[in-house]
Amino acid sequence: MDKLRILVSLITDRNDYQIEQAAAAKAAAVKCGAQVEITYSGNDAVQQTQQILSFIQEPGKRPDAILVEPVGTGMVQVARAAVSASIAWGIINAEVDYLTELRAHCMVPVFGVTSDNKEIGRIQGRQIAALLGEKGCVLYVEGPSGRDTATQRTAGVLSSKPAGVTLKMLKGDWTEQSAYGALKSWLSLSTSRQLKVGMVACQNDAMAMGARRAFEALPDAPQREEWLRLPLTGCDGVPGSGQAWVREGLLAATVISPPLMGRAVELLADALHSNAQPPERTLVAASSFPALEGMQTKARSRTLVKSS
């Protein structure tokens, strides 16, 4: 049997989590004896669709399977085109409603693997409580509008943050540069100085570092130091970036969301080997870094010092 050929379609190569996704896919492919080709769409949904369709429509490029983390929608038409060409389809980090239908009428694996993004948001809401307390204002940098990941993380944080904490929302696109631009523009407004922000929380670590870079670029030294003293948190928790930044004191906390592509490659290989469908949906758990218990202990210690 020829080596299993897998196309992995990712959102951007300017995000540490996406790069970790690629690395996880390659490592799993080596273990499974598969061949992986990685493409990045530059945060462009149209470009991503065209890239994938070019692989489906050209017999010489056609893979055995496509694993995609979509920029925009769940790509139902592309999924149908893949399955019609007898290409297995795995949708990553997106909630879609067409998997059951496709699985009922195809002979190739069709499945989804996703982070528990609502729980990621809930964990970040608990981190806010530990770092800020029961009252205050959080500058909250979301991912792109319309993305399941961003919507679910926001819903999670809103459900778990203290009732007395308000969020000031800004938008990014998962990259450091997008958050830097959003924060730089917002900081130039007089309202940014009037709003008493107590901490900054971002939906991924790359945007958190973009926010930090925007604070470091402030020309007024006292204002710059005031912003840089605030707790700053992110999500994704890649060992070499998010977790390292927490250890270095650049971030106060992150939420570890393990890369999903490695798991998806393993599920695909197992399904093809056993000639059976993998589970329709696999949900991957997240965790706080550092542990919430330690953050809460430190928060209680700070409260005791303030009250003494």
N, C-alpha and C positions, 0 to 999 in steps of 0.2 A: 504494500500500500504506500502511495506517495505521502510525503510529509504534509500534515494538515496546514493549510494556508489561511491565516486570519488577518483581516483588515481591521485595525483599531483606529477609529476616528475620534479625535479629541478636539476640545474647544480652542485652546491657545497654547503656544509654547512659551508664553510670558507669565506663567503662573506655576509656582513650585509644586502645587498639588497635581496639576495636569502632567507635569514632568514626572512626578512620582507615579502617576497612573501608567505612563508609558514604561517606566522602569519595571513596575510590577507585572505588566503584561509580558514583557520580554523575559523576565525571570521565570514566570510560570510556563511560558512557551518552551523554554529550555528543558524544564522538568518534564513537560508533556510530550516532548519531541515534535513540537509544532514550529512553524515559521510565521513571524509576525511582521506586518508592515504598518508603520505608524503614519497617520496624516494629521495635520493641524489645520483648523478652519479659520484662524485669525478672528475669532469671535463673530463670524459672518455666517448666518444660517443658510443663505443662498449658496455661498461658496462650499459649505459643508455638503449640501444636497448634491451639487454638481460633482464634487469630488467622489462621493459614494456612487452616484449613478454611472460615472465613467468606469468604475470597477465592475459594476453589474452588467453594463451594456457591451463591454469589450471582452470577448471570450478569452483572449490571451491574458487579460488582467484579472479575470474572475476568481475570487477567493472561495474557499469552502465555507467561510463564516465571516460575518461583519459584527463587530462590537462597537457601538457608538454611544458617546455621551453628547446629546444634542445641544446645539446652541440655543435653539428656539423651541419649536413644537416637537411632538413625539415622532414626527416623520412617518406617519402611517402609510402614505403612498410609496415612499421609498422602501419601507418594510415589506409591503406587498410585492413590490418589484423584485426584491431580494428573494423572498420565499418562492415566488413564481419561477425564479431561475435556479431553484434548489440550493439556495445559499442560506445557511443558518443565520439567525438574527438575534442579537442580544442588545437590549436597550439599557443604558447605564445612567443611574441618578436622575431618572425622570419617571413620573407617574403617567402611565398611558392606559387606555381602556380597550385596546384592540388585541391584546395578547391572547385572551381566551378564544376569540374568533379565529385568529391565525393558526393557533395550535390545533384547532378542531379540523382543519382542512389541509394540513401540510405534513410532509414526511421528514422535515429537518427540525432541529432544535430551535425553539422560539421562547425567549425568557427575558426577565428583567432582574437587575441587581441594583439596589439603591441603598444609600446611607439613610439612617433614620433622621431625616432633616428636621422634623418637628422636635425630636428629642435633642438634637444639637442646639436648636434654639432654646429649648427649656433649660438645658445645662448652662447656656450663656446667660439666661435670665437669673439662674441661681448664682452664677459668678457675679453678676451685677449686685445682687443682694449682699454677697459676702464682701465685695470691694467698696460699694457705695453706701450700703445701709438701706433703710426703709424709705428714704425720701431723697429727691434730687433729680437732676436732669442728665441724661445720657445722649451724647452725640452718636447716632447709630448709622453706620454706613452699610447699606444693603447692596446686594447684587442686582443684576438687570431686571427690569420689570418684565413680567410674563414668564420668568423662569421658575419652575416648580421648586428648585432648591432654595431660591431667595424667598419665595412666598411662604414656604413651609418653615423656614428658619425664623422669619418674622413672626408667623403665627405662634411658634413655640416660645419665643422670647416674650411676646405679649402675654402669654398665658401664665408664665412663671415669675416674671419680674414683680417686685413689690408694687402694690397698688399706688403708693405715693411717689413712684419713680415715673417720670415722663421721658419720652424719646423724641429727639429732634432728628428726623430722617434725612439722609443724603443718599445719592445714588452713585454706584460704581459699576464696573463691568468685570470684576474679579481680578483685575490687574493692579499692580502698585501705582502705575502712572494714572489710572482713572481716579483712584482715591486721592492722589496728590493733587490732581486738577480740581476735583470737587471741593476738597478742603481749602485749597488756595483761593478759589473763587469765593467760598463762603466766608473765610476769614477776612476778606477785604470788605465785607459788609459791616455796617455799624451794629446790626442786630447780633452779630457774633460776639461782640463785646458786652452787649446788654444781657445776653442769655447766660445764666450762671451754670455752666456745664461742670459736672462733677467727675465724669469719666467718659471715655470713648470706647465704643464697641463696634467691631467690624465683622462682616459675615465671612471673611476669610483673612488669613494671615498676611497675604500679599497686600491687601487693601489697608490693613492695620499699619504695615510698614510705610505705605504711601502716605497715610495720615501723619505718621511720625515725621516723615521727610518734610511735609508741609509745615509742621510746627517748627522744625529746625531751620526752615528758610525764612521765618519771620524776622524782619529787620530790627524790631524793638526787643532789646534783650530781656527786660522784665516780663513782657508779654510772652516771649518765647519760652522762658523758664517756667512760667505759670502753666502753659499748656503741656510742656514736657513732664511736669510733675504729676499730671493726671494719670490714673490707671488706664491702660490701653490693652484691649483684648482682641483676639481674632478667633478664627476657626480653621480647621484642617489638621494642624498639629503634626506636620511632616517632621521626622526626627532631626534632619539636618537644617531645618529652617524654623518653623513655628516653635517646636520644643526647645531648640537651641536659643532662640530669641528670648524665650521665657527664662531660661537659665542665665542668660547674659543680662537680664533686667530690662531689655528693650520692650518686652511685652509683660503685662502682669499675669496673663493667663491665655490659654488657647483651649480649643475643644478638639480632641483627637478623632478624626474621621478616617479610618483606615482606607487605603486605596482599594478600589473595587475591581479594577481590570484584571488583576491577578486571580481573584476569586472567579470572575466571569470566564477566564480562559480555562480554569480547572473544571468548572461546571460544564463547559462546552465539550472539553476533551472526554470527560467521564460519560456524558450523554452519548457522544458519537461512539465511544468504545462499547457501551452497553446497549446501543441502539434503542435508547429510551429518552423521553423528554426530561430535561431537568425541572426542578420546581418552577412554577410559573413566575413567582416573585421571591427573591431572597433579600431580606433586610439585614443590613450590617450595623451593629451597635456602635455607639460613640462613647467617649469618656472625657472627663475634665482633666486638664493638665495645668497646674498641679491638681491633686485630688481636692474635691470640694471640702472634705472634712478639714484638711490642713488650712485651706483658705478661711474657713469659718473660725477656726481656732485663732488664727492671726487677727481676724477682724475683732473677735472678742477681746483679745489682748490690747488692740489699739483703743477700743472703747474704754477699757479699764484705765489705761494710761491717761486718756483725756479727762475722765471723771475724777481722777485722784489729784 
